[in-house]
Amino acid sequence: MPRSSINRRQFLASATCVAAAAGAAGAFGAGGAQAASRRYTPDWASVDRHPPAPEWFKDAKFGVYFHWGAFSVPAYDSEWYPRNMYADGSNANKHHIATYGNPSAWPFHHFIDGARDRAGNTVRFAPKLKSEGGNFDPEEWAQLFVDAGARFAGPVAEHHDGFSMWDSQVNEWNSVDKGPRLDLLRIFTTAIRAKGIKLLVAMHHAYNYNGYFEHAPAQTDPGLKKLYGQLSVKEENQLWYDKLKEVIDRAEPDILWQDFKLDAVDETQRLNFLAYYYNQAIRWGREVVATYKDGMNGKGEVFDYERGGPADLTAPYWLTDDSISSNSWCHTQNIGYYSTRQMLHSFIDRVSKNGNMLLNIAPKADGTVPQVQKDILLGIGDHLKRFGESVYSTRAWTAYGEGPTKMGGGSFTRPTAGTAQDIRFTRNKANTVLYATVLGWPGSSLTVTTLNTERIDLSSLTSVKLLGSTAGTYTDLPKRTQDASGLTITLPSSAPYSAEAYVLKLAFSGRIPGLRPSAGAVGYREVNHSGVAAVLPVGDYTADDLTAAGLGPRTLSSLRLAPGYQVIGWSGDHFTGRSWTFTADNADLRGTGGNDRVTSLKVQFRPSTYFRVINVTDGLALDSGGDVASGSDLKQWSWDGSDNLRWQALEVGGGYYKLVNRANGMVADGWGATTDGSAARQAVWNGGNNQQWTITHRGDGRYSIANRTTGLVLDGGGTVPSGSVTKQWTYGNSTNLLWTFTAL
């Protein structure tokens, strides 16, 4: 699986509700005809109209796919073996020479068409069906996916290696003409659809001709040029599209998942693909999903995080692809695995943040699924079988959860097991039931700190129940109290059954009351803090941005604000027209004239408020030092309430802020630093870019503070003593670079 980067803007928001129910799944060449209300044309304005995440996709939550192909035969290194075997001196290269011979004489395509290794054994990707005496049973695979609780599943139909796992008419290097001589895509489509779950087809072929085989020698045979991605750019782009068209026509996938490097594919062909897929779906009478990591506008398609997810609620609805293996996506000799607990807890976390999870397994080349992989899938399935009502068909709430274990924060973030102090929230679609999943047994009582009296009115709470070990069974938990510390619930003295996570069901007489956010604002489509909600961190939101966040322009009817924040709304897009400023909760904007009239808005720190700015790692407060000279270093100090530690965040235009100290009136200054570790300073305000900062919400009320001139962020420096200098550093995953703002 390739390393991909995230460079699109993400909006932290609650789940949205759109999309009609999905149509029938259909089979090869089948599917009900549906009169198209409109057709898509190959341009962004048209394909951007496609609803990215239909209701069935948001309900499904969990899917399974698998990396399995000719790259599985050596069972060494990873699914990138076909690339790495040609890289001189790499582990794969050394292994290949020792086991098979020099790649110039024993090339990758021998794993497809067959050849003898140095020991005299015939080597070829040739799985044999169980019905014919082999180990490959696609029906068993499909049943495993169902038992795992997957609501969608499917194959990698082509990886970066260029080998098509179907009866391709445009690529002679396919699984019918060579290798196993089986139409594997058709086999899997039939088996998966027979189980009544949605079909996903994964395609990775954009990278085939954009870097994967860069170390392989130049080919002269036309067919091998095609396999190794060595055709002309025009031919490669056409082949990329033609392969997708074949997959669409043959499999009619409900989800067409694509890996990275779409941004290197000709834009015309990308648009041709989207228009063709969406128009075919209209003909089939179904709602489909196209995913991307790059190369798309992101309006009609679903963004996919590789091996990760966001740190907080994120909209629009998203997907992550992850693997049960920590070191390879295909089967290898010494493959390592994450635990069931790690995978399950990370899955629950992702659902709470408005996403789905696609989990990869790694079968052996002969079609055997190792028992340890089955056990991980069945462990997830056990949780979903018992507690599925808290996962399937739910939506994210306006807070994803609480607890010490932080998960996500981008792509390539390790799956993490939580603790009995970690809770993740979901809600039913009617917004009358709140589920609190506890990632361990907490003991005889549990305090849900999010549900404290300062943030939510629980007078309409009618019952709290513990989901039983069998689906549809419950234990009433009548003893509960709410105060400023949270909602405390009395539980059985010991866990009534064994589970990797336990679920509380909180039912209300009406809709779940609106929750006061810990940072930024929550906007609602209806008065009294009800209806569709969007969590809005600090930032500027155009009409398109509000739509992406799940609220939409001219729909805002009520607001809840975190202490110290304000919202300015405009009647026109891009912050034009009449404006309204909201500095406190407002249950009905009709009294202000702004009800259903806000087309764009900004969420800001309130100018009149002073904040305590605390580093997440060291717990120290940003400190001016008081009466010091202009140019003095910024420091950090244990919070003592002094004016030295109090700061205003004042917007100066363009989304930039100046940080003003209460004691001396000076502002934080990047001082033109260019290297990591440079000191942050303070100076009299002069309007320069070096005194302007972007404050970006990174989840859980944590922010990075980046200088406009240097591009570096404020850095606490780790576990340091009071009086230490505040530095600047390139932004990364360290909590040294994160700060909280608490209104005073």
N, C-alpha and C positions, 0 to 999 in steps of 0.2 A: 504494500500500500504506500502510495507516495506521500511525501511530506508536502503539505499544502499550507498556505498562509491565509489569514483572514484580513481582507483589506476593505470590506464593505462596512458601512455604518450600521450599527445595531441599535435598536430602540428597546429599552427595557420597559415591558408592558405586560399587562395581564392578558389572558386568553381572549380571543375574539370569537364571535359566533357568526358564521356565514354558511353558505353552501348547502345545497339540497342533498338528500340521501343518495347514496350511490346506486347505480343500476346493477343489473344482474352481471355476474362475473363473465359468463360466456366461455367458449372453448376455442380451439384453433378454427379460424375462419368463420366463427359464429358470433352471435351477439345481436341483440334486438336493434332494429333500425329506429332511429329517432329523427324526427324532422328538425333540422338545424335552424335555430332562430337567427343564427349568424355564422358566417364562415370566417376563419382566420386567414390572414394574408401574411406573407413573410416580411414583416416590418415590426419594429418594436411597439409602435402605437397600437397595433392589432394584437400581437401575442401578449402584451402586458395586460390585456383585458381578461386573460384566462384566470379563473379563480385558482390560486396555487394549492391550497390545502382543503379539499372537500371534507364534509362532515365525517364520512366513513374513515378517512385517514386520521382525523383528530380523535376519533373513537378507538382506533385500532391499537395505538400505543407501541406495540412490540412486533418486530419482525426478525426473521433469520435469513441469512444468505451464507454462501460458502465459496472460498477460494480453492478451486480444484481444477487441475488441468495438467498439461505436459510439464509445468514447472514443479508439480508434486512428485514427479518420478525420482529425481535425485535425492529428495527428502533432506536437503542440506541448505544452510544459509537462510533463505526466505523465498517468497514468491518472486523476488528480484534476482533469483539465480540466473535466468537467461541473460540478464544484463551483466551481472557481476562476474560471471564465468569468463567474460572477455576482458575484464579489467586486470591488467598485469599486476601480480603481486597480491591481489585480494585473496581472502580466505577461500572464496568460491573458486577462484582461478586455480589456486594451489590444489584444492580438492578435485577439481575437474581433471587437471593434468594427471594427478595420481590415480584417479579412478577410471577415467575414460580415455584420456589422451589430450594432446594439445588442441585447444578449441579451433585452430585453423584446419585441423584434420578431423576433429570430432565435434562438429558444430551443434548448436542448440537444436536444429530441426531433426537431428537423429533421435531426440526424445519423442518425436512425433512419428517419423516414418520407420524407426527401429534401426538398431545397430548393436554390435557386441562391445561390451566394456573390456577393460584390460584383463579381467578374470575369465573372459569368454562367455559371459552371460548375455543373453539378448535383452536389450533395454528398450522399452517402448511404452507410451501411454496407451494402455489397452485394457481398461476395466471391462470385466465380463459380468453380464447380468446374472443375478442369482438364479433366475429361471433357466439359465443355460449352464449352471454349475459354478458360477463365479461368486464374488462377494458383494457385488453392487446391486442393491435393492432400492430403487427410487421410491417405491411405495413405503418402505420402512423409513426412509429419510423423511418423507412427507408426514408420516404419522408422528415421528419424533418432533417435528416442528409444531404440530398440533398439540402434542403432549406438553411441549414447552410453553404453550399459551400464545404462540405467534398468531397474529391475525393477517400477516402477509409474509411471503417467503419466495425465494427463487435463486437462480444461479448467477454466478459471474459468467456471462455468455461469451465475453472476450476480455482477456486481461491485456496488459501492455505488450505481451509477447506476440500478438497478431494472429493467434490461432482461434478461429471461429468455431464455437461449439454447436453449430447447426449446419444444415444442408445449404451452405451458401452458394449462390450462383455468381457472386462477384469476387469471392476469395477461395481459390482452390485449396488453400491450407485450412481445411475445415474437418470437423470430426466425423463426417460421413465419407469423404473421399480418402481420408488418412487417419492414422491413429486408431481409435477404437472402432471406427466405421459404424458409429451410432449417432443418430440425431438427438444429441443430449438435451438441447433446448426443448424439443418437442416432448421428449420423455419426461422432463421435469415439469413442463407446463401441464401435461395430462395428469401427472401424479398429484401435483399441488392443487389444481383446480378440482380434482375429485374429492379433496378434503374440505372444499367449501371456503377456502381462504384466498385472499387476494394474491395475485402474481406480481412479483418484483423481478425485473431483469436488470442486471448491472453490466454496464459497458465502460471499459477503461482504455479504449483504443485511441483516444486523443494523444496520449503520451507515446504511443507506439512509434510515431514518426516525428515526435518533438523532443527526443532526447533519450529514450529508453535504450536503444541499441547503438548509442554513440561510439562504443568501443568495438563493436562488431566490424569485421572486414567488409569492404564493398563487395556486393554480389553482381554477377553478370547474368544469371538466370532471371527472366522476368518474374516468375512466380516467387523466387526467393527475395527479389527486391521488394515484392509486396509484403512478404512475411516480416522482413527486417526493416520495414518503414523507409525504403530507399527509392521510392518513386519521386517524380517531380512534385513540387508543392501543389500544383493544380490537381494532379492525379490523386495525391494523398487526401486532399480535402474532399474530392468527389467520392473517394472510397469510404471515407469516414461517414459521409451522409448515406451512401448506398447500403452500408452495413446496418445502420440504424433503421433504414426503411425496411429492410428484410426482416429484422427483429420485430418491428412494429406489425408488419403484415402477417407474420407467421405466429407470433405469440400473443398479440393484442395485450400487452402488459398493462396492468393497473398502475404500476409505478415503473418509470424508466429512470434508473439511477445512473449517474455518470460521475466518473472520477475527475481529477484535476486536469489542467491544461486545455480546457475549452477556450480559454482566452487566446490560445495559439491557433485555433481553428478559424478558417475564413468566416467572417461575420455573416456573409450571405448564406453559407451552408448551415450555420447555427440557426438562422431564422427559417430556412427551408425545413429543417428538422422540426422545430417547434410548431410551425404552422401545419405541417403534415400530421404530426402526432395528435395535435388537438383536433384537427378536422376528422381524422379517423375515429377518435373517441366520440365525436358527435354522431358519426355513422353507426358506431357500436351501441350508442345509447348509454354511455358510461362517463363517469367523472374520473379523470386520470391525474397523476402527479408526475411532474418532471423535477428532478433534483439537480443541484449544481454546487460546486465549490468555487468556481470562478467563471467568468465569461458570459454571465447572464445579467440582465437588468435587475433580477430579483423581485419582480412584481408579479409575474405569472408562474414562478417556479419556487420550490422550497430549498432553502439553504441548508447545506449539510456540513456539520462539524466533524472532522475526522478525529477519532479517538478523544472526544472531549465534549464540551458543551459550555454554555455561558455560566457566569457566576451568579446570575440573578434571573428573574423573570425577563424573558426576551420575546418580542414580537417583531415581525410576524411569526406564525407557527413554523417550527424548525425540526430538523432531524439530526441525529448523530449516527455515524457508523463506527462501531467498535468491534474488538475481537476478544474472544475468550483467552487468546494467547498474548503473553506480554512481549514476545520477541519475533513472531512471524504470523503472517496471515494464512499461510499454507502449512501443511504438515511437514515437519522436519524431525530429524532423529532425536534431538534433545529439546523439543519444544517445551516452553514453560507456560504455565497457566495462571490466570487470576483465580481467586477463590469464588465460589458461588456467592458468598456474602458480599464481596467487592462488586461483582457484576450486578447483583440484585439491588444493592443500596444505590449504586450509581444510576441504575435504571429508574428507581423511584425518585431520585433527585431530579433527573432529567424531565420526567413527567410533571413534576411539581413546578418546573420552570417553563412549561409550555412547549414541550418537545416530545418526539417519538425516538425510540432507539431501534436501530438495525444492528443485530449482533451476528458476527461472523464465526463460523466453525471451520475446521481444517481437516477434512477427511483424508485418509491415505489414498495413494494413487490407485489402489485396486478397488476403491469404493467402500472400504471399511471406515466406520466412524468410531474412533477410540472411545472406550467406556468413560474415561474421565471427561470427555467433551459431552457425552450424553448426560452424565451426572450433573454437570453445570446447567445444562438446558432444563433438565427435569427439576432441578432445585428451584429455578425461576418459575417453572410451570406449577410447582407445588404451591408457591405463594399466590400465583394468579388464580389457581383453582379454588383456593380457600378465601382469598381476600380481593378477588378481582373487581368487586363493586367499587373499591376505592381507587381503581386504576382505569379500567375500561370505561369509555364513554364519559369520563370526567373531564373537567377543565381546570386550568390553573386558577388559583385564587389571587387576591391582590398582594399576598405575601407568600413566598415559596416555602418558608420554614424558618427554623431557628436551631441553634446549637453550636457547639465548638468546631465541628468538622465542616470545613469549607471544601466544596467540590466544584469542578469546572473552572472557568476563567478563560476559555479559548480551546483551540484544537490542541491535541497531544497533551492532555492532562490526565494523569493516571486514575483509573477507577479506584475509588476509596470506600472502605467500609466505615459506616458511622458507628455511633455509640448510643447508649440508652438515654443520653442527653440531647440527641439529635432528633428533630421532628420535621417531617415534610407534609405540606398541606395539598389537598385537592378538594374539589367541590363537585356536586352533581350539576347537570346542565340547567336544572330548574333554579339553581342557586339557593336551595333551601336546606342543603345538607353539607356540612364541612367535615372532611375526613382528615384526621391527624395521624400519620403513620410514624410510629416511634421505632427507631432503628436499634432496638434492644429492649429487654424488659427493665423498666425503670425502678422497680421496687413497689412498695405498698402505696405510694402516692406519686403523682406527676403534676408539676406546675408548668403550664404552657404560658411562658412569659409574654408572648405576642398578644395573648388575649387578656391584657390587663385593663383596668378601668380607665386609664388615660387614653387608650387607643380604640376601645370598642365597647358598645353597650350590649350586654348579653341578656337583657331582660326578656327577650323573645326566645331564649334557649329553652327548649321543652324537654330534651333528654340527652344523655350521654351514654353510649353503649360501647362495649368492647366487642369487636367482631370475634365470633367463635371459630374454632378450628375447622368446622364444617361450614361451607358457604350457606348463608341465610340464617345462621344462628348467632345469638347475641347474649351478652351478659349486661344487665342494667347496672349503671354506676350512678346511683342517686346522690351520693355525698360529694358535693362540690361547692367551692366558695371562690368568689372573684374579689380581688383587691388590686392595689397598685402594683403588686409583684406579678400578677397573672391569674389564670384560672387554675386552681388546685383541685385535682380529682383524686378521690380515694380509690385505690385499686385493690384487687385480691393480694393477700400477703405474699403469694408466690405466683409465678407464671402458671396459668392453668393448662398450658400446653407448650410444646417446643416449636419455635418459629424463629426465622431470621429477622422478622420485624412484626410489630403488633399495631393494630389499627383501632383508633377510636372514632366513633361516628357521632357527630354533634348535629342534632336536628333542631330546626327552628320553626316557629309557628308561621312565619312568613319567609321573606328572603333573608339571607345572611346579612346582618348589619354591616354597614361600611366601616372599613378599618382605616384609622388614621395612619398615614405612611410614616416611616421613620426618617425618610429623606424625600425631597421633591414633593410631588403632588399625585393625587389620583383623580382623574376626571371620569364622570359618569354621563351616560346618555339620558338618564331619567333623573327627575328631582328626587330629593330625599336620599341621595347617595345610593341609587339603585340602577338596575339595568346593566348593560355592557359597561365594563370599566377598563381603563387603561392606566397603568402606572407610568408616570412621566418624571423621569429624573431631570436634573438640571440640564438645560439645553434649549435649542431653538427648533420649533416644529412648524414646517410649512403644511399646506393642505395635504400634500403627498405623505409627509412624515406622520401626520395624524392618522391617515388611513393605514399606514404601515403599523402604527402603534395599536390599531384596533378601535380607535374612536371615530375617526372621520371628521371632515370639516362640517361646521354648522350643526353639530349634534350635542355639544357640551351643554348639560342642563344643571349639573351640580358638581361641587368640588370639595375635596378634603386636602388640607395642606399640612405638611410636617412643620413643626415649630421653626421659625426663622426663615421660611421660604415665602415666595410670592409668585403669582401667575399674572402675566399681562397678555390679554387676548385682543386680537384685531379682527375686524369684520372682513377685511380683505386678505388675500394670500400674500405671503412674503412680508408680513408685518406692516400692512398698509390699511388705510381707512380708519374708522372709529376704533378707539381702544378702551379697554376696561382693565383696571388693576384690582386683583383680589389678593388680600393679605391674610385672610382667615377662612375657615370653613364656610361654605355657603351651600345650604341644602336646596336652594331654589334660585337660579340666576335670573328668573323673570323679574325679580325686584330690582335688578341692576340694569336691565335692558340687554344683557348679554346672552340670554337664554337662546340656544340654537342659532346663534349668530356668529360665534367665534370660528373663523376660518383658518387662522394661524395663531400661534401663541409662543411665549417664552416662559420657561420655568427658571426662576432666578433665586439667589440668596437675597433676602430682604435687606435693602441698604441700611436700614436703621438698626439692624441687629448685629451685636458682637458675638463672635463664635470662639469656642475653645477648639483649637486645631491640634489633634492628637495623632501621633504616629502609631500605626497598628502594631509594629514589632516591639518598640521599646516603651510604649505607653506614655512617652513624654510629650509635653505641649510645645508648640512652636513659640519661640521666645525672642523678643527684640533685644532684651537686656536693659530696656528703659532709656535713660538719658545718655545716649551714646552718640558718637560722631557719625555723620553720613559716610557710608562705605563700610561700616562695621559688619562683621559676620553675623548672620542669623544663628541662633543657638536653639537648644531644647532644654526644658526644665520640668521638674515635677510640678504638677498643677497645684497652685496655691491661691488661685483667684485674683492674682495681681493684674493690673492693667498691662503689664509687659506681655502677658500671655493671651490677651484679648485682641481679636482681629475682625475687621469688616471685610466682606468680599463685595466690591462695588464693580458692576459691569461698566466697561468703558467703550463698548461697541464691538460688533463683530463676534460676539460670544466670548470676548476676553475680559478678564477681571484684573483689578488691582487689589492687593491685600494690604490693608491699612492697619497699622498698629495703634491701639488706643493710647498707649503711654506717650509715644513720641511723635505720632502722626506720620512717620515715615512708612515707605512701602517696601515689600519684598522685591529684590532686584537680582536678576540672573547674572548681571555684571559681565555679559559677553563671554561666559565660560564656554569652552569647546571640548573639555575633556571630562570623563567620568571622575567623580571625586572632588570636583571644584566646589569651593564654598559658595553657598547662597549668601547674599548680603542684603543690606537695606539702605535706602537713600531717600532724599526728598523727591517727591513726585515731579517728574518732568515730562511725562507722557510718552517716553521712549518704549520701543517694543521690548526692551530688556526688563521693563517693569510690568509687563502684561503677561497674564497666565491663563491657560485653559484649564478648567476644573472638570474632570471627566469622571462620571460615576462608574465604578468598577464592580458594583454589586454589594449588597449588605450594608449600604450607607458608607461605603469606603470610596475614596477618591484618589486619583492621581492629579498632581498639580504641575503642569508642564509650562516651561518658559517659552514665550513667543520667539525670542531671538535664538536661544541655545537649542531648543527642542528637548532639553533635558528636564527631568522631573525632580521635585524635591525628594531628598533621600534622608531618612533618619540615621542610616548607617548601621543598623542592627541593634543588638543589645548593648547600649552605651550608657554612661553615667550622665546625670544632670550636668548641664554646662557644655555638653558636646556640641560641636559645630554642625549645623544642618547643611548637607551637601547636595549636589546635583548628580543625576545618573541617567543613563539610557533606560527607558522604561522596559521592564521585564516582569517576570512572575513573582518576584520577591515582595513580601509584605512590608519590607523596609521602605517601599516606594508608595505606600498607601496611607491615607490620612482620613480621619473622621472629623466632621464639623458638627459641634453641639451648640445649639443656640443658648445664650446666657440671658 
